[in-house]
Amino acid sequence: MNKPIDVDVLVVGSGNAALVAGLAAQEQGCSVLVIEKGTEALAGGNTRYTAGAMRFAYDDIADLLPLMSTPDDVRIATADFGSYPRSRFAEDLAGFNDSGELTTEQQSLVDESLPTIQWLADLGLRFDPIWDRQSFEHDGRRVFWGGLTLEAAGEGDGLFHVERQLFEQGGGVVRYETEMNELLVEVHDGDQAVCGVVTATGEQIRSRAVVLACGGFESSDELRVQHLGEVWKRARIRGTPHNTGAGLGVAYALGAAAHGVYENCHATPMDLHMVEYGNLDLPPMERKNYRKICYFLGVMLNARGERFVDEGQNFRNYTYAQFGRAILEQPEGFAWQLFDAKVDSLLYGEYRFHDAHFVESDTLDGLIGQLEGVDHDRARATMASFNQAVDQSVAFDPTLLDGRAAIGLTPPRSNWAQRLDTPPYRAYPVTGGITFTYGGLHVDDDGAVLRDDEKPIAGLYACGELVGGVFIAGYPGGSGLTSGAVFGRRAGYGAARRAASQKAT
């Protein structure tokens, strides 16, 4: 290239996937610049809205202890972390696929999950057991469930800050309020190659490789309706307002292939009255508290006063990313989650969040009478049938799929069914919230973006939400951040190899 190069690798976006890509490229000796559309206060993409859980395969506690920030925590001695082998991770992902077979991207996620987490720990990241949300006490032990045990220290906000600190300590630079407008392309002997970006102000930033890590299209009303359907216009946006599909747009302009399932997404039950984008006035660690995902401990009713899902179908982290869609598709796009006092101590902190909306009563009848927008007579009949159908001969045990069902109901109730019979009673209004989209770009083993003919676009790489094919019809909780790290590392290494080859010429 004749014109001066500003940086070896340019990363667009500043979330987990972006920073991991930057760290990986740095490890290979590259100079790296990260550009972020938002202000510093809004940097980090969706990462800072998460609770920081990261799902990965492991054999036993020996794999976990070196990752922990406090491996000498006295609680660990009486905790049961179980195991989560690669076969189980693969089974969990395949369970959400229509074919039951893993995609190439899913197999990579499974195989590279533990090595990537270990690599992050080697760089300086640390993780904590998810005591509050992924474990219950049973026979004097703290039992972890659902294959998900560790979260980044400081949750998603902590993950972002530590990754950014490590990146900057390695000489990396993050430029805020720098929006990508288009990709710079040069043509040599008829072949085009990406060589940087043009910003919204017209500035050209030249690089030897570009990594797109700027999220999916969940924050675009137009693209949600186009790909997901009309009801998604009313979905609450859980994360950053900046994920509007810009990375997809610039890649398509160069002939990139769309890949994955565009009509599906990670959709979470959220407080019906939450402020859009998780309330940007709150600290990032508080924004996640608008989630409402303890439905498995109670009953959900729609506007008709009817149940519409099996609240106890599986462990919460296998259903919550799908139940947001189920709620949104109900009449008027909302539901109520009902609980009694028996489960109050088991509800997550988000139900005690200062901005949580709920109604309360000393009687179930009185509670139902306060459910705004609901057919009260039908709701009373539904709850009477539910209470009568609970099989009380089976012990309630939240640490396993306990088989405590409500017999003969449609839809069924498979686990953790308990009569609502202990005051006070509470109900929380919820709707569907979108976290990230599943459709993206096709990338190869180097993270390079592919065209329809499966040939790479020289100099262009992608990671994070922009990688299609990782999630199909559902999502086992904690996989998103891990996927961002796995494919971010891959894209960073691929971009570094491209930069090295360009230097050599």
C-alpha positions in Angstrom: 0.0 0.0 0.0 1.4 3.4 -0.9 -0.5 5.5 1.7 0.7 5.5 5.3 -0.8 2.9 7.6 -2.2 4.2 10.9 -2.4 0.9 12.7 -2.0 -2.8 12.0 -5.4 -3.9 13.2 -8.5 -1.7 13.5 -11.4 -3.1 15.6 -14.9 -1.6 15.3 -16.8 -1.8 18.6 -15.6 -2.0 22.2 -17.5 -4.9 23.9 -16.1 -8.2 25.0 -15.6 -9.7 21.5 -13.9 -6.5 20.3 -11.5 -6.2 23.2 -10.7 -9.9 23.1 -9.9 -9.5 19.3 -7.7 -6.6 20.2 -5.9 -8.5 23.0 -5.3 -11.5 20.6 -3.9 -9.2 17.9 -1.7 -7.5 20.5 -0.4 -10.9 21.6 0.9 -11.4 18.1 2.8 -8.1 18.1 0.3 -5.9 16.3 -0.6 -2.3 17.0 -4.3 -2.1 17.6 -6.9 0.7 17.6 -10.5 0.2 18.8 -13.1 2.7 17.7 -16.3 3.1 19.5 -19.4 5.0 18.2 -20.6 6.0 21.7 -19.2 8.1 24.4 -16.8 6.5 27.0 -19.8 6.2 29.4 -21.7 4.1 26.8 -18.7 2.0 25.7 -18.7 -1.7 26.0 -21.6 -2.7 23.8 -24.0 -5.2 25.4 -21.3 -6.6 27.6 -21.9 -4.1 30.4 -25.6 -5.0 30.5 -24.9 -8.6 31.3 -24.5 -10.5 34.6 -21.1 -11.8 33.3 -21.9 -15.5 33.3 -19.8 -17.5 30.9 -20.6 -21.1 29.9 -17.8 -23.4 29.0 -16.9 -27.1 29.2 -15.0 -28.3 32.2 -14.3 -31.7 33.8 -14.3 -30.9 37.5 -13.4 -28.3 40.1 -9.8 -28.6 39.2 -10.5 -26.8 35.9 -12.4 -24.0 37.8 -10.1 -23.2 40.7 -7.3 -21.6 38.7 -9.8 -19.3 37.1 -11.3 -18.0 40.4 -10.5 -14.6 42.0 -11.0 -16.2 45.5 -10.1 -19.9 45.3 -9.8 -20.0 49.1 -13.4 -19.0 49.7 -14.6 -21.2 52.5 -17.9 -21.9 50.7 -16.0 -23.8 47.9 -15.3 -26.6 50.3 -19.0 -27.4 50.7 -20.0 -26.6 47.1 -20.9 -29.1 44.4 -19.8 -27.7 41.0 -20.4 -30.9 39.2 -18.9 -31.3 35.7 -19.9 -30.0 32.3 -18.1 -32.0 29.6 -17.9 -31.0 26.0 -20.5 -33.6 25.1 -23.0 -32.0 27.5 -22.3 -28.5 26.1 -22.8 -29.9 22.6 -26.0 -31.6 23.6 -27.3 -28.4 25.1 -26.6 -26.4 21.9 -28.0 -29.1 19.6 -31.2 -29.2 21.6 -32.0 -25.8 20.2 -31.4 -26.8 16.6 -34.1 -28.1 14.4 -31.8 -30.7 13.0 -30.3 -31.7 16.3 -26.8 -31.5 14.8 -24.2 -28.9 15.7 -23.3 -26.2 13.2 -19.6 -25.7 12.5 -19.7 -22.5 14.6 -21.2 -24.3 17.5 -18.6 -27.1 17.4 -15.9 -24.4 17.5 -17.7 -22.8 20.5 -17.7 -26.1 22.4 -14.2 -27.1 21.6 -12.6 -23.7 22.2 -14.6 -22.6 25.2 -12.4 -23.9 28.0 -9.1 -23.0 26.3 -10.4 -19.5 25.6 -11.5 -18.9 29.2 -8.1 -20.3 30.4 -6.3 -17.9 28.0 -8.3 -15.0 29.4 -7.4 -16.0 33.0 -3.7 -16.2 31.9 -4.0 -12.6 30.7 -5.3 -11.5 34.1 -9.1 -11.9 34.1 -10.7 -13.7 37.1 -14.0 -15.3 37.7 -16.4 -15.9 40.6 -18.9 -18.7 41.4 -22.4 -17.6 40.6 -23.6 -18.3 44.1 -26.9 -16.4 44.0 -28.3 -17.3 40.6 -26.9 -20.7 39.7 -26.9 -22.6 43.0 -29.3 -23.7 45.7 -28.7 -25.2 49.1 -29.4 -28.9 49.3 -28.5 -31.2 52.3 -26.0 -28.7 53.6 -24.2 -28.2 50.3 -24.4 -25.5 47.7 -25.3 -27.3 44.5 -24.7 -25.6 41.1 -27.1 -26.5 38.3 -27.5 -26.2 34.6 -23.9 -26.4 33.6 -23.2 -22.8 34.4 -21.0 -22.0 37.4 -18.7 -19.0 36.9 -19.2 -15.3 36.0 -16.6 -12.7 35.3 -15.5 -10.9 38.5 -17.5 -7.7 38.6 -20.1 -9.2 36.2 -20.3 -7.8 32.7 -19.2 -4.3 33.7 -16.2 -5.8 35.5 -15.4 -7.9 32.4 -15.4 -4.8 30.2 -13.2 -2.7 32.5 -10.6 -5.4 33.0 -10.4 -6.3 29.3 -10.1 -2.6 28.4 -7.4 -2.1 31.1 -5.4 -5.1 29.8 -5.8 -3.8 26.2 -4.6 -0.3 27.1 -1.7 -1.7 29.2 -0.6 -3.5 26.1 -0.4 -0.3 24.2 -3.9 -0.4 22.6 -5.9 2.7 22.1 -9.7 3.1 22.4 -11.2 6.1 20.5 -14.7 7.1 21.6 -17.3 9.0 19.6 -15.8 7.6 16.4 -18.4 6.1 14.2 -17.7 3.9 11.2 -19.4 5.1 8.1 -17.9 2.7 5.5 -15.0 0.5 4.8 -11.9 1.6 2.9 -11.2 -0.7 0.0 -8.2 -0.9 -2.4 -8.1 -2.9 -5.6 -5.0 -4.7 -6.8 -5.0 -6.8 -10.0 -8.8 -6.9 -9.8 -8.9 -8.1 -6.2 -10.4 -5.8 -3.5 -9.0 -5.7 0.0 -10.2 -3.8 3.1 -7.6 -1.4 4.3 -9.4 0.7 7.0 -12.6 2.7 7.5 -14.1 6.0 6.8 -15.7 7.6 9.9 -18.9 9.6 10.0 -16.8 12.8 10.0 -15.0 11.8 6.8 -11.8 10.8 8.5 -9.9 7.9 6.9 -8.2 5.5 9.3 -6.0 3.1 7.4 -5.1 -0.4 8.7 -3.8 -3.7 7.5 -6.9 -5.5 8.7 -10.3 -4.6 10.1 -12.3 -6.6 12.7 -16.0 -5.8 12.8 -17.2 -6.3 16.4 -20.0 -3.8 16.5 -23.0 -6.0 17.3 -26.2 -7.1 15.6 -29.3 -5.3 14.6 -31.5 -5.5 17.8 -31.5 -1.7 18.3 -32.9 -1.0 14.9 -36.8 -0.9 14.8 -36.7 -1.3 11.0 -34.4 -4.3 11.0 -36.2 -6.1 13.8 -39.5 -5.8 12.0 -37.9 -6.9 8.7 -36.3 -10.0 10.1 -38.2 -10.9 13.2 -41.7 -9.7 12.6 -44.1 -6.8 13.3 -44.5 -7.6 17.0 -40.8 -7.0 17.6 -41.3 -3.3 17.1 -42.6 -3.2 20.7 -39.8 -5.3 22.2 -37.8 -3.6 25.0 -34.2 -3.2 24.1 -32.1 -4.6 26.9 -28.7 -3.4 25.8 -26.9 -0.7 24.0 -28.7 1.7 21.6 -25.8 1.5 19.2 -26.3 -2.1 17.8 -28.2 -1.0 14.7 -26.7 -3.4 12.1 -23.9 -1.1 10.9 -21.4 -4.0 10.7 -23.8 -6.1 8.6 -24.4 -3.1 6.2 -20.8 -2.4 5.4 -20.0 -6.1 5.0 -23.0 -6.7 2.7 -21.8 -3.7 0.5 -18.7 -5.8 -0.2 -20.6 -8.9 -1.1 -20.5 -10.6 2.3 -22.8 -13.6 2.8 -25.7 -13.5 5.3 -25.4 -16.5 7.5 -27.4 -18.0 10.3 -31.0 -17.6 11.5 -32.2 -14.0 11.1 -35.7 -14.7 12.4 -34.5 -15.7 15.9 -32.9 -13.8 18.7 -32.1 -13.9 22.4 -35.3 -12.6 24.0 -35.6 -12.3 27.8 -38.6 -11.5 30.1 -38.2 -7.9 31.2 -40.1 -5.5 33.4 -43.0 -4.2 31.4 -42.4 -0.7 32.6 -38.6 -0.6 32.2 -36.9 2.4 30.6 -35.7 1.6 27.1 -32.1 0.4 26.8 -32.1 -0.8 30.4 -32.3 2.8 31.7 -29.0 4.5 30.7 -29.2 6.7 33.8 -28.4 3.7 36.0 -25.0 2.3 36.5 -24.3 -0.6 34.1 -24.4 -3.2 36.8 -27.9 -2.2 37.8 -29.4 -2.2 34.3 -29.6 -6.0 34.2 -32.1 -5.9 37.1 -34.9 -5.2 34.7 -34.8 -8.9 33.8 -37.5 -11.1 35.4 -36.4 -14.7 35.0 -37.7 -16.5 38.1 -40.9 -17.6 36.4 -40.0 -21.2 37.1 -40.9 -20.6 40.8 -44.4 -19.3 40.0 -47.0 -19.0 37.3 -47.2 -16.7 34.2 -50.6 -15.4 32.9 -51.3 -13.6 29.7 -54.1 -11.0 29.1 -56.6 -13.8 28.7 -55.8 -14.9 32.2 -54.3 -18.1 30.8 -50.9 -19.9 31.2 -49.1 -20.0 27.8 -45.7 -21.8 28.5 -44.5 -24.6 30.7 -42.7 -22.5 33.3 -40.9 -25.5 34.6 -39.9 -27.0 31.3 -36.2 -27.0 32.1 -33.7 -25.1 34.2 -34.1 -21.3 33.8 -30.9 -20.8 31.9 -32.2 -23.1 29.1 -35.6 -21.3 28.7 -35.3 -17.6 29.6 -33.8 -16.5 26.2 -36.8 -18.1 24.5 -39.6 -17.1 26.9 -39.2 -13.4 26.1 -40.5 -14.2 22.6 -43.3 -16.2 24.0 -44.4 -13.3 26.2 -44.1 -10.7 23.3 -46.3 -12.9 21.1 -49.1 -12.9 23.7 -52.1 -10.6 23.3 -50.8 -7.0 23.8 -47.3 -8.4 24.3 -47.3 -8.7 28.1 -47.8 -11.2 30.9 -47.8 -11.3 34.7 -45.6 -13.5 36.9 -47.3 -14.6 40.1 -45.5 -15.8 43.3 -46.4 -16.5 46.9 -44.3 -16.1 50.0 -42.9 -19.7 49.9 -40.5 -18.7 47.2 -39.7 -15.2 48.2 -36.2 -16.1 49.5 -35.4 -17.9 46.2 -36.3 -15.0 43.9 -33.3 -13.2 42.4 -32.3 -9.7 43.5 -33.9 -8.3 40.4 -37.3 -8.8 42.1 -36.2 -6.6 45.0 -34.7 -4.0 42.6 -35.7 -0.5 43.6 -37.3 0.1 40.2 -39.1 -3.3 40.1 -42.9 -2.9 39.3 -45.3 -5.2 41.1 -48.6 -5.5 42.9 -49.2 -7.3 46.2 -52.1 -8.7 48.2 -52.8 -10.8 51.3 -55.1 -13.0 49.2 -54.7 -14.6 45.8 -58.1 -13.3 44.7 -57.1 -9.8 45.7 -53.8 -10.1 43.8 -55.6 -11.3 40.6 -58.0 -8.3 40.9 -55.0 -6.0 40.6 -53.6 -7.6 37.4 -54.1 -4.7 34.9 -55.2 -5.7 31.4 -56.1 -9.3 32.4 -59.4 -11.2 32.3 -59.8 -11.6 36.0 -62.5 -14.2 36.0 -60.4 -16.4 33.7 -57.3 -15.8 35.7 -59.1 -17.0 38.9 -60.2 -20.1 37.1 -56.7 -20.8 35.8 -55.1 -20.4 39.2 -57.8 -22.6 40.9 -57.1 -25.3 38.3 -53.3 -24.9 38.7 -53.4 -25.2 42.5 -55.6 -28.2 42.3 -53.4 -29.9 39.8 -50.1 -29.7 41.7 -48.7 -33.1 42.6 -47.8 -32.6 46.3 -46.6 -36.2 46.6 -43.3 -35.1 44.9 -40.8 -33.1 46.9 -39.9 -29.6 45.7 -36.2 -29.4 44.9 -34.9 -26.4 42.9 -31.4 -28.0 42.5 -32.7 -30.6 39.9 -35.5 -31.3 37.5 -37.6 -32.5 40.4 -40.6 -33.8 38.4 -43.0 -32.0 40.7 -45.7 -31.4 38.1 -49.1 -29.9 37.8 -51.0 -32.8 36.4 -53.3 -32.7 33.4 -52.8 -29.0 32.4 -52.3 -27.5 29.0 -49.7 -26.3 28.6 -48.1 -28.7 31.0 -46.1 -27.8 34.1 -43.2 -30.3 34.4 -41.1 -29.2 37.4 -41.1 -27.1 40.5 -44.9 -26.7 40.7 -46.2 -25.4 44.0 -49.6 -24.2 45.0 -49.8 -20.5 45.4 -51.3 -20.6 48.9 -49.1 -18.6 51.3 -49.5 -14.9 51.7 -48.4 -12.3 50.9 -48.7 -12.7 47.1 -46.9 -10.7 44.5 -47.2 -10.3 40.7 -44.8 -8.6 38.3 -45.8 -7.3 34.9 -43.4 -8.4 32.1 -42.8 -8.1 28.4 -40.3 -9.5 25.9 -36.9 -7.8 25.8 -34.3 -8.4 23.1 -30.7 -8.9 24.0 -29.0 -9.9 20.7 -29.8 -11.2 17.3 -28.7 -14.6 15.9 -28.4 -13.8 12.2 -25.0 -12.5 11.1 -22.1 -13.1 8.7 -20.3 -16.2 7.6 -16.7 -16.4 8.8 -13.9 -19.0 8.3 -11.6 -20.5 10.8 -9.5 -17.3 10.8 -12.5 -15.2 11.5 -12.4 -13.8 7.9 -15.7 -12.7 6.5 -16.8 -14.8 3.5 -18.7 -14.1 0.4 -21.5 -16.3 -1.0 -18.8 -18.3 -2.9 -17.1 -18.9 0.5 -14.1 -17.0 -0.5 -12.8 -14.5 2.1 -13.0 -10.7 1.7 -9.3 -9.8 2.1 -8.6 -7.8 5.2 -12.1 -8.1 6.8 -12.8 -10.1 9.9 -15.8 -10.3 12.3 -16.7 -11.6 15.7 -19.3 -11.3 18.5 -22.9 -11.0 17.5 -21.9 -10.6 13.9 -21.0 -14.3 13.6 -24.0 -16.2 12.3 -24.6 -19.8 12.9 -23.8 -19.9 16.6 -27.3 -19.9 17.9 -30.3 -21.2 15.9 -33.6 -21.5 17.7 -32.5 -20.9 21.3 -29.6 -20.3 23.7 -28.3 -21.9 26.8 -27.5 -19.1 29.3 -24.0 -17.8 29.5 -23.0 -18.8 26.0 -23.1 -15.3 24.5 -20.1 -13.9 26.3 -18.2 -17.1 25.7 -19.0 -17.0 22.0 -17.8 -13.4 21.9 -14.5 -14.4 23.5 -14.0 -17.5 21.3 -14.7 -15.8 18.0 -13.0 -12.6 19.1 -9.8 -14.4 19.8 -10.1 -16.2 16.5 -10.7 -12.9 14.6 -7.8 -11.2 16.4 -5.4 -13.9 15.5 -6.6 -14.0 11.9 -6.3 -10.2 11.6 -2.8 -10.4 13.0 -1.8 -13.0 10.5 -3.1 -10.7 7.7 -1.2 -7.7 9.1 2.0 -9.8 9.3 1.6 -10.9 5.7 1.0 -7.3 4.6 4.1 -6.1 6.4 6.1 -8.8 4.7 5.1 -7.5 1.3 
